[in-house]
Structures are given as structure tokens and as C-alpha cells.
Amino acid sequence: MIDTISTLFSQPDLNQLYQPSYNFFWVIVSVFLAIFSAYAALKASSRIQSSQDIQSKFIWSFISSLILGLGTWAMHFIGMLSLRLPCHVSYNLWITIFSMIPAILASGAAFGIAWNHNIRHISPFFASLLLGSGIGTMHYSGMAAMQLSGSLRYDLSLFILSLLVAVFLSYIALSVKQSINYNKKGITLVSVILGAAISGMHYTAIAATYFVKSPNKVLEPSIFTPDSLSLIVSLVTLFLIFAALALANTSRARQATNKLIENEHRFQLMIKSLPDPIVFKDVKGHWLIINDAAEKLFHLQGIPWQGANEKDLIKQHLNFSIAYNHYLSDNNDHWQEKNLIFYSKVITDEKGAKRFFEARKIPVFNTQNQPEALLIIFREVTEQKTAEADLRIAAASFEAQEGILITDDKNIILRVNQAFSEITGYSSQEVIGKTPKILNSGRQDKAFYTDMWSRIKRTGAWSGEIWNR
């Protein structure tokens, strides 16, 4: 392996070298695998931030690192297989397997530290140095597995350039990743840059390689052809990439489903905690969600109403049928109007008392503007209606023939009626804001007023005759 990475300052004589050629189909496949594996790894790594526990974060870090590392190795290996030399070539199995490790470790450093854990003291430059050096180590250790009738030498300047290309393009990929979101366009962009870093480093390193002839070293042909090996590696890599994408999509879908279930649970808890009766049913009349107040209002306690069609409930349960006819209607005005509908209901209960209700119908439509569900909120306003009636009665009584004035607890006059103004001659503007002392005639002495206020405080009322202005 040490002999394999020997460098030269000048190119050997061409007669001493094998002249390589390329199968460009496999070159294109190798670049595609580098980009596609980076895309799959980024998709998988997006689950790290979405995971809630350390174990899940570790698993997704491992998956994303494994996919990028294997994709990097596959690109390198197929890239080497696309190289055709006029001699027999084989590969040392154990060194080839070993060459995967640096790529996986470097990918783990990039995904696990630089991209997803937000550790501020790991700079993009240092992270790109880790990733680029991992790619470089993987490539040159993989080249060490290459066995041919000769030896490998490297042009020193291109050798250094290949490492710089890996670090530089990795730096660009890391920097772009930090400035974009995990959307489809952003992942695609970073994948292309990262794939270019992997491919650029590989083919720059191949360009730096001299395949030196060695007449004394004869190699037997391999049982596998370059095309068959390339096909096997490509299929295995694609299988792992698609498996990672499927896992990421499944995890994302499961998380979204759990979120929907959690939100629905919260929605149901919120509805059940409200004092107003609430009904949520679909367009076919199936009752989906109601709260305790609605159960009581429609006499559904102990009845399996969830998912039941209201027509069946009407046929099977008399009390529900009566309540339904009282509080709901079968017209389709809520679908025709396509917005909130407000209506009032006056119900006579079993005791003969009138109960007043206000109802709001809120139709729900899907993205195709088709009716989907209906939310109905009831509110009993009997006390409010009673209070309004009492106020109207009080207002009518206030404008009776007797003069009336109203004060606060400090005896400041707040309001007087018309009869007061007619009797006393004082208009409301003259007395509001003053105290009843303005009416003092002087005919009663201090003891009279002391006794009057004492009775008011003691009994809450006083009646009698008094001289006023």
C-alpha cells in the first residue's frame, strides 16, 4: 500500500506506462450513484432533527453516514472499473472492504457533527477537511487494492490537487447546506455539489495515476469482468439507497400520522372541555365528535353515537329524535352558503319553561371545494334573554309616574327619570354628578336625616314624607 501511493515529480517515459481508456457508460453511472447516494443520505439525515430521542438520532445518523459512505465507495469502485487497461486487473478483497471505512467515518463526522447537531465550535472548514480527507483516504486505500501487471505511481501535483478538490467541494457543500432549508430543491443542490466533490476528487486522482508496466509481474485474469462487477455494485448500492429513502419516507409519514393523532386528541380534549354543546359530523350525517354538553342536550349518554348516521339515531332513539327536531334542521343552507350560518331556537322543555339557544353552523370543504364536514356550536342564552327582559321591565318601571333617582355608594346621582324632573323642576343635566343634598329644603333638621340614613343602612329601605326643593 505504501508503494502504491509513491509519487513522482515527472512523468515516466510513455513506453513504460499502460495507456488507460474509459467505459463512459460506467463513468456516468458512477457520478449518478455519488449524487443519488448523497441525496438519499441527506433525506435520511433530515430525520435526525425530527427525532425526539437520542437512540433515534443515533440510528438516523448511522443510516445517513452509511449510505453516503457506501455511495462514495461505490462511485470510486465503479469509477476504477470503468478504467480499462491493456493488462489483467484484479482487486484485493480485504483492502477493498477496508477502503469503505474512511468514507463512512468521514460521512458520520459530516452528518453527525457538522450538519445536524449544531455544535458551533466545529467550523465548516474543519468539517470539510474531515469529509475531504475521508474521501481521499477511501480513494487511495481503494487504489491500493488494485492489482495489475505493474505498479501505481502518482503525479505529486495532481495528487495534492485531488485532495484539495475533495476538501474544497466538501466545503462548498457544507456551506450551502447551512444556508438552505431541508426542502427538495435545497437537498438536490447539496447532493449535486457533494456528488461533484466525490467524483471530482476521484477522476482528478485517476488523472494523477501512472500505471507503470512490470514485465516480471504477471497477473492471472479475474473470474469477474469489470462490467459484471460494476453491475453488481450498482444494483446493491441502488437497493440500499432506495431502502434508505423508503425508511425516511416511512418515518416521516409515521411522524406525520402521530402528529395528526396527537392534534386530533388535543382537539377532542378542547371540545370536551367547553361548556357549550358542540357537534362535528361529516357530510353524510355521521356524528364524529361531540362533547359532554352535546351528549346531554341530544340525550346520547350511554348510546354508541360515534360514527353513527343521524338518520339511524333518529329512528332508533326517540329522545334523540325529539332533541334533533328541536335544535337542528335538515336543510342544506350551510352547504349552499359556504360560510358561517347563525340561527336562534326557542325550546319549551319538559317542565314547560322556555329555553333560548343560538347555533352556529360552520361548513368544512376540502381542497376541491367539496363539502366534507360540518361543525355546529350551540349556546344557551336563556339567562341572557331573561336578563334582557328584566332590563326592559326595569327601564319601563324607571319611566313610571313616580320620581326616581339613582345614586352610587357615595350618594353621587347617576341617573334620574322624567317624572323626577317634572316634580322637582331640575333637569337631569343639573343634578347628575351632585348629591341629593341639592334638594334639601331646610324643613327637616339634622336628626331627621341621621335617622333616615340609619334606617336605610340597617334595613335597606326607608319610606316616609320629606320636603324637597
C-alpha positions as CSV (number, residue, x, y, z in Angstrom):
1,M,0.0,0.0,0.0
2,I,2.9,2.4,0.8
3,D,4.4,1.5,-2.6
4,T,1.0,2.3,-4.2
5,I,1.0,5.9,-3.1
6,S,4.5,6.7,-4.2
7,T,4.7,10.0,-6.0
8,L,6.8,11.2,-8.9
9,F,7.9,14.7,-9.8
10,S,8.0,14.0,-13.5
11,Q,6.1,11.7,-15.9
12,P,7.9,8.4,-16.7
13,D,8.6,7.5,-20.3
14,L,5.4,6.6,-22.2
15,N,6.9,3.3,-23.2
16,Q,6.9,2.3,-19.5
17,L,3.2,3.1,-19.0
18,Y,0.0,1.4,-19.7
19,Q,-2.3,3.8,-21.6
20,P,-5.8,3.8,-19.9
21,S,-9.2,4.2,-21.6
22,Y,-12.7,4.6,-20.1
23,N,-16.0,3.0,-20.5
24,F,-18.0,6.2,-20.3
25,F,-21.3,4.4,-19.5
26,W,-19.9,3.3,-16.2
27,V,-18.3,6.8,-15.6
28,I,-21.8,8.3,-15.9
29,V,-23.2,5.6,-13.6
30,S,-20.5,6.3,-11.0
31,V,-21.3,10.0,-10.9
32,F,-25.0,9.3,-10.8
33,L,-24.5,7.0,-7.8
34,A,-22.4,9.6,-6.0
35,I,-25.2,12.2,-6.4
36,F,-28.1,9.8,-5.7
37,S,-26.4,8.4,-2.6
38,A,-25.8,12.0,-1.3
39,Y,-29.5,12.8,-1.9
40,A,-30.6,9.7,0.0
41,A,-28.2,10.4,2.8
42,L,-29.5,13.9,3.1
43,K,-33.1,12.7,3.2
44,A,-32.2,10.2,5.9
45,S,-30.3,12.9,7.9
46,S,-33.3,15.1,7.9
47,R,-34.9,12.6,10.3
48,I,-32.1,13.4,12.8
49,Q,-33.5,16.8,13.7
50,S,-37.1,15.5,13.7
51,S,-36.2,12.6,16.1
52,Q,-37.1,13.2,19.8
53,D,-34.8,10.7,21.5
54,I,-31.1,10.1,21.4
55,Q,-31.5,6.5,20.1
56,S,-33.4,7.6,17.1
57,K,-30.9,10.4,16.4
58,F,-28.1,7.9,16.5
59,I,-29.8,5.4,14.2
60,W,-30.5,8.1,11.6
61,S,-27.0,9.4,11.9
62,F,-25.7,5.9,11.3
63,I,-28.0,5.3,8.3
64,S,-27.2,8.6,6.6
65,S,-23.4,8.1,7.2
66,L,-23.6,4.5,5.9
67,I,-25.5,5.5,2.7
68,L,-23.1,8.4,1.9
69,G,-20.1,6.3,2.7
70,L,-21.2,3.3,0.7
71,G,-22.3,5.6,-2.2
72,T,-18.9,7.3,-2.1
73,W,-17.1,3.9,-2.1
74,A,-19.4,2.6,-4.9
75,M,-18.7,5.7,-7.1
76,H,-14.9,5.1,-6.5
77,F,-15.0,1.4,-7.2
78,I,-17.2,1.7,-10.3
79,G,-15.0,4.6,-11.4
80,M,-12.0,2.3,-11.2
81,L,-13.8,-0.5,-13.0
82,S,-14.7,2.0,-15.8
83,L,-10.9,2.4,-16.3
84,R,-9.7,-0.1,-18.9
85,L,-6.0,-1.1,-19.1
86,P,-4.3,-3.4,-21.6
87,C,-3.5,-5.9,-18.9
88,H,-5.3,-8.1,-16.4
89,V,-6.6,-6.2,-13.3
90,S,-8.0,-7.6,-10.0
91,Y,-8.7,-6.3,-6.5
92,N,-7.7,-7.4,-3.1
93,L,-11.0,-8.1,-1.3
94,W,-9.9,-7.1,2.2
95,I,-8.3,-3.9,1.2
96,T,-11.3,-3.0,-0.9
97,I,-13.6,-3.6,2.1
98,F,-11.3,-1.7,4.3
99,S,-11.5,1.3,1.9
100,M,-15.2,1.8,2.8
101,I,-14.4,2.6,6.4
102,P,-12.8,6.0,6.0
103,A,-15.7,7.2,3.8
104,I,-18.3,6.0,6.3
105,L,-16.4,7.6,9.2
106,A,-16.0,10.9,7.3
107,S,-19.7,10.9,6.4
108,G,-20.6,10.3,10.0
109,A,-18.5,13.3,11.1
110,A,-20.2,15.5,8.5
111,F,-23.7,14.3,9.2
112,G,-23.4,13.7,12.9
113,I,-21.4,16.7,13.9
114,A,-21.2,19.4,11.3
115,W,-24.7,19.3,9.9
116,N,-27.2,18.1,12.4
117,H,-26.0,18.6,16.0
118,N,-25.4,22.4,15.7
119,I,-22.1,22.3,17.5
120,R,-20.8,25.8,16.9
121,H,-17.1,25.2,17.5
122,I,-17.0,22.7,14.6
123,S,-16.3,25.1,11.7
124,P,-17.3,24.3,8.1
125,F,-13.6,24.3,7.2
126,F,-12.7,21.7,9.7
127,A,-15.8,19.6,8.8
128,S,-14.9,19.8,5.1
129,L,-11.3,18.8,6.0
130,L,-12.7,15.7,7.7
131,L,-15.0,14.9,4.8
132,G,-12.5,15.6,2.1
133,S,-9.7,13.7,3.8
134,G,-12.1,10.8,4.3
135,I,-13.0,10.7,0.6
136,G,-9.3,11.0,-0.2
137,T,-8.3,8.2,2.2
138,M,-11.0,6.0,0.8
139,H,-9.9,6.6,-2.8
140,Y,-6.2,5.9,-2.3
141,S,-6.7,2.9,0.0
142,G,-9.1,1.6,-2.7
143,M,-6.4,2.1,-5.3
144,A,-4.1,0.1,-3.1
145,A,-6.4,-2.8,-3.6
146,M,-5.9,-2.6,-7.3
147,Q,-3.6,-5.4,-8.6
148,L,-2.2,-5.4,-12.1
149,S,0.9,-6.5,-14.1
150,G,2.8,-3.5,-12.9
151,S,2.6,-0.8,-10.2
152,L,1.0,2.5,-9.5
153,R,2.7,5.9,-9.2
154,Y,1.2,9.4,-8.8
155,D,2.0,12.8,-10.1
156,L,2.7,14.8,-7.0
157,S,1.0,18.0,-8.1
158,L,-2.2,16.2,-9.3
159,F,-2.1,14.0,-6.1
160,I,-2.3,17.2,-4.0
161,L,-4.8,18.8,-6.3
162,S,-7.2,15.8,-5.9
163,L,-7.2,16.2,-2.2
164,L,-7.8,19.9,-2.4
165,V,-10.7,19.3,-4.8
166,A,-12.3,17.0,-2.3
167,V,-11.9,19.4,0.6
168,F,-12.9,22.5,-1.5
169,L,-16.1,21.0,-2.9
170,S,-17.0,19.5,0.5
171,Y,-16.6,23.0,2.0
172,I,-19.0,24.4,-0.6
173,A,-21.5,21.6,0.1
174,L,-21.3,22.2,3.8
175,S,-21.6,26.0,3.4
176,V,-24.6,25.7,1.1
177,K,-26.2,23.2,3.5
178,Q,-26.0,25.7,6.3
179,S,-27.8,28.4,4.3
180,I,-30.7,26.4,2.9
181,N,-33.7,24.6,4.3
182,Y,-34.4,20.8,4.1
183,N,-36.6,21.3,1.1
184,K,-36.4,19.3,-2.2
185,K,-34.5,22.0,-4.1
186,G,-32.0,22.5,-1.3
187,I,-31.3,18.8,-0.9
188,T,-30.9,18.4,-4.6
189,L,-28.5,21.3,-4.8
190,V,-26.3,20.0,-2.0
191,S,-26.5,16.4,-3.4
192,V,-25.1,17.6,-6.8
193,I,-22.3,19.6,-5.1
194,L,-21.4,16.7,-2.8
195,G,-21.5,14.2,-5.7
196,A,-19.3,16.6,-7.7
197,A,-16.8,16.6,-4.7
198,I,-16.7,12.8,-4.6
199,S,-16.5,12.4,-8.4
200,G,-14.1,15.3,-8.9
201,M,-11.7,14.0,-6.4
202,H,-11.8,10.5,-7.9
203,Y,-11.2,11.4,-11.5
204,T,-8.6,14.0,-10.6
205,A,-6.8,11.3,-8.7
206,I,-7.1,8.9,-11.6
207,A,-5.6,11.6,-13.8
208,A,-2.7,11.7,-11.4
209,T,-2.1,8.0,-11.6
210,Y,0.7,6.4,-13.7
211,F,0.2,2.7,-14.5
212,V,3.8,1.5,-14.7
213,K,4.5,-1.7,-16.6
214,S,6.3,-4.5,-14.9
215,P,7.3,-7.4,-17.3
216,N,8.3,-9.5,-14.3
217,K,4.9,-9.3,-12.7
218,V,2.3,-11.4,-14.5
219,L,-1.3,-11.5,-13.2
220,E,-3.9,-14.2,-13.9
221,P,-7.3,-12.9,-15.2
222,S,-10.1,-12.4,-12.7
223,I,-13.2,-14.6,-12.8
224,F,-15.3,-11.4,-12.8
225,T,-15.3,-8.9,-15.7
226,P,-15.3,-5.2,-14.9
227,D,-18.8,-4.9,-16.3
228,S,-20.2,-7.7,-14.1
229,L,-18.6,-6.2,-11.0
230,S,-19.9,-2.7,-11.9
231,L,-23.4,-4.1,-12.4
232,I,-23.3,-6.0,-9.0
233,V,-22.0,-3.0,-7.1
234,S,-24.5,-0.6,-8.8
235,L,-27.5,-2.9,-8.0
236,V,-26.5,-3.4,-4.4
237,T,-25.9,0.4,-3.9
238,L,-29.2,1.3,-5.6
239,F,-31.0,-1.2,-3.3
240,L,-29.5,0.3,-0.2
241,I,-30.3,3.9,-1.4
242,F,-33.9,3.0,-2.1
243,A,-34.2,1.2,1.2
244,A,-32.9,4.4,3.0
245,L,-35.3,6.6,1.1
246,A,-38.2,4.2,1.9
247,L,-37.2,4.2,5.6
248,A,-37.0,8.0,5.7
249,N,-40.4,8.4,3.9
250,T,-42.0,5.8,6.2
251,S,-40.6,7.5,9.3
252,R,-41.8,10.9,8.0
253,A,-45.3,9.5,7.3
254,R,-45.4,7.8,10.7
255,Q,-44.4,11.0,12.4
256,A,-47.0,13.0,10.4
257,T,-49.6,10.4,11.4
258,N,-48.7,10.5,15.0
259,K,-48.8,14.3,14.9
260,L,-52.3,14.2,13.4
261,I,-53.4,11.7,16.0
262,E,-52.0,14.0,18.7
263,N,-53.6,17.1,17.3
264,E,-56.9,15.2,17.0
265,H,-56.7,14.1,20.6
266,R,-56.0,17.7,21.7
267,F,-58.9,18.9,19.5
268,Q,-61.2,16.4,21.2
269,L,-60.0,17.3,24.7
270,M,-60.5,21.0,23.8
271,I,-64.1,20.4,22.6
272,K,-65.0,18.2,25.5
273,S,-63.8,20.8,28.0
274,L,-66.1,23.5,26.5
275,P,-69.4,24.2,28.3
276,D,-71.3,24.8,25.0
277,P,-72.7,21.8,23.1
278,I,-70.5,21.1,20.1
279,V,-71.2,18.6,17.2
280,F,-68.8,17.7,14.5
281,K,-70.3,15.4,11.7
282,D,-69.4,14.5,8.2
283,V,-71.3,15.3,5.0
284,K,-73.3,12.1,5.2
285,G,-74.5,12.8,8.7
286,H,-72.2,10.5,10.7
287,W,-71.5,12.0,14.1
288,L,-67.8,12.1,14.6
289,I,-67.1,14.2,17.7
290,I,-69.4,15.7,20.3
291,N,-68.7,16.9,23.8
292,D,-70.5,16.0,27.1
293,A,-72.8,19.1,26.8
294,A,-73.9,17.9,23.4
295,E,-74.4,14.3,24.7
296,K,-76.7,15.7,27.4
297,L,-78.5,18.1,25.0
298,F,-79.3,15.3,22.5
299,H,-79.9,12.5,25.1
300,L,-77.0,10.4,23.8
301,Q,-75.5,9.4,27.1
302,G,-74.8,5.6,27.0
303,I,-75.7,5.4,23.3
304,P,-73.0,4.4,20.8
305,W,-73.2,7.5,18.7
306,Q,-69.7,7.8,17.3
307,G,-69.7,7.1,13.6
308,A,-73.4,6.5,13.6
309,N,-75.6,8.1,10.9
310,E,-78.1,10.6,12.4
311,K,-80.9,9.1,10.4
312,D,-80.4,5.8,12.2
313,L,-80.2,7.6,15.5
314,I,-83.5,9.4,14.8
315,K,-85.2,6.0,14.0
316,Q,-83.8,4.2,17.0
317,H,-83.8,6.7,19.8
318,L,-87.0,8.7,20.5
319,N,-85.4,11.3,22.8
320,F,-82.7,12.0,20.3
321,S,-85.3,12.4,17.5
322,I,-87.2,15.0,19.6
323,A,-84.0,16.9,20.5
324,Y,-82.8,16.7,16.9
325,N,-86.1,18.2,15.6
326,H,-85.9,20.9,18.3
327,Y,-82.3,22.0,17.7
328,L,-81.3,21.0,14.2
329,S,-82.7,21.1,10.7
330,D,-82.2,19.0,7.6
331,N,-81.9,21.8,5.1
332,N,-78.7,22.3,3.1
333,D,-78.3,26.0,3.6
334,H,-74.9,25.5,5.3
335,W,-73.6,23.9,2.1
336,Q,-75.1,26.5,-0.2
337,E,-73.9,29.5,1.7
338,K,-70.4,28.0,2.2
339,N,-69.8,30.2,5.3
340,L,-70.9,30.5,8.9
341,I,-74.6,30.4,9.4
342,F,-76.2,31.8,12.6
343,Y,-79.7,30.9,13.8
344,S,-81.8,31.0,17.0
345,K,-84.1,28.4,18.6
346,V,-86.7,28.7,21.3
347,I,-87.5,25.4,23.0
348,T,-90.1,24.5,25.6
349,D,-88.6,21.9,27.9
350,E,-90.4,19.1,29.7
351,K,-91.2,21.4,32.6
352,G,-92.9,23.9,30.3
353,A,-90.2,26.5,30.6
354,K,-88.8,28.3,27.6
355,R,-85.2,27.9,26.7
356,F,-83.3,30.1,24.2
357,F,-80.5,28.8,22.1
358,E,-78.2,30.3,19.5
359,A,-76.5,28.0,17.0
360,R,-73.6,28.5,14.6
361,K,-73.1,26.1,11.6
362,I,-69.6,26.1,10.1
363,P,-69.3,24.1,6.9
364,V,-65.9,22.5,6.1
365,F,-64.8,22.0,2.5
366,N,-61.8,20.0,1.1
367,T,-59.2,21.3,-1.3
368,Q,-61.5,20.5,-4.3
369,N,-64.2,22.8,-2.7
370,Q,-66.4,19.7,-2.0
371,P,-68.4,19.6,1.3
372,E,-66.6,17.4,3.8
373,A,-67.8,18.1,7.4
374,L,-70.0,20.4,9.5
375,L,-69.2,21.9,12.9
376,I,-72.2,23.1,14.9
377,I,-71.8,25.1,18.1
378,F,-74.8,25.7,20.4
379,R,-75.0,28.2,23.2
380,E,-77.9,28.5,25.6
381,V,-78.8,32.2,26.2
382,T,-81.8,31.7,28.4
383,E,-80.2,33.7,31.3
384,Q,-79.1,36.4,28.9
385,K,-82.6,36.7,27.4
386,T,-84.2,36.7,30.9
387,A,-81.8,39.5,31.9
388,E,-82.6,41.5,28.8
389,A,-86.3,41.1,29.6
390,D,-85.7,42.2,33.2
391,L,-83.8,45.2,32.0
392,R,-86.6,46.2,29.6
393,I,-89.1,45.8,32.5
394,A,-86.8,47.9,34.8
395,A,-86.4,50.5,32.1
396,A,-90.2,50.7,31.7
397,S,-90.6,50.9,35.5
398,F,-88.0,53.6,35.7
399,E,-90.0,55.8,33.5
400,A,-93.1,55.5,35.8
401,Q,-95.1,58.4,37.3
402,E,-93.0,58.4,40.5
403,G,-89.9,60.5,40.5
404,I,-86.8,58.2,40.7
405,L,-83.2,59.0,41.2
406,I,-80.3,56.5,41.3
407,T,-77.0,57.1,43.1
408,D,-73.8,55.3,43.7
409,D,-72.5,54.2,47.1
410,K,-71.1,57.7,47.7
411,N,-74.6,59.3,47.1
412,I,-73.5,60.7,43.7
413,I,-76.5,61.0,41.4
414,L,-76.1,58.8,38.4
415,R,-79.5,59.0,36.7
416,V,-83.0,60.5,37.2
417,N,-86.2,59.8,35.3
418,Q,-88.5,62.2,33.6
419,A,-91.0,62.2,36.4
420,F,-88.3,63.4,38.8
421,S,-87.6,66.4,36.5
422,E,-91.3,67.2,36.2
423,I,-91.8,67.0,40.0
424,T,-88.7,68.9,41.2
425,G,-88.0,71.2,38.2
426,Y,-84.4,70.0,38.0
427,S,-83.3,68.6,34.6
428,S,-81.0,65.6,34.6
429,Q,-78.0,67.8,33.5
430,E,-78.5,69.9,36.6
431,V,-78.4,67.0,39.2
432,I,-76.2,64.2,37.7
433,G,-72.9,64.3,39.4
434,K,-74.2,66.0,42.5
435,T,-75.7,64.6,45.7
436,P,-79.3,64.6,46.9
437,K,-78.3,67.5,49.2
438,I,-79.2,69.8,46.3
439,L,-82.8,69.1,47.1
440,N,-82.5,69.9,50.8
441,S,-85.3,72.3,51.7
442,G,-84.1,73.1,55.3
443,R,-87.5,72.0,56.6
444,Q,-86.1,68.8,58.3
445,D,-83.3,69.1,60.9
446,K,-80.1,67.1,61.1
447,A,-81.6,64.4,63.4
448,F,-84.2,63.6,60.7
449,Y,-81.6,62.8,58.1
450,T,-79.5,60.9,60.6
451,D,-82.4,58.7,61.4
452,M,-83.4,58.2,57.7
453,W,-79.9,57.1,56.6
454,S,-79.6,54.9,59.7
455,R,-82.7,53.0,58.6
456,I,-81.5,52.7,55.0
457,K,-78.2,51.2,56.1
458,R,-80.0,48.9,58.6
459,T,-83.0,47.7,56.6
460,G,-82.1,48.6,53.1
461,A,-85.1,50.9,52.6
462,W,-86.9,54.0,54.1
463,S,-90.4,55.3,53.3
464,G,-92.0,58.5,54.6
465,E,-92.6,62.1,53.7
466,I,-89.9,64.6,53.1
467,W,-89.8,68.3,52.0
468,N,-87.6,68.9,49.0
469,R,-86.9,71.8,46.7
